[in-house]
Amino acid sequence: MERLDILSLRVKYLHTIRAYREEGKPNVYADETYIHSIQTTSYAWDDGSEAALTTLVSKGRLIIAHAGNSA
């Protein structure tokens, strides 16, 4: 079972998205993830068009961000 406060937030979100779509406003969805430098490997899949990422240049983490819409 889902908590009622979470369910309420989902319903509010869906109503907002529907209103934005009816107004013709674009919806942009964003996501972010990261990998730590110790999570690299000495081999990787590569399609030949660009060099594959096998090791990171610095210590820390590599942040990957993406945003997109239907256009």
ABEGO torsion letter per residue (X at the ends): XBBAAAAAAAAAAAAAAAAAAAAGBBBBBBBBBBBBAAABBABBBBAGABBBBABBABBEBBBBBBBBBAX
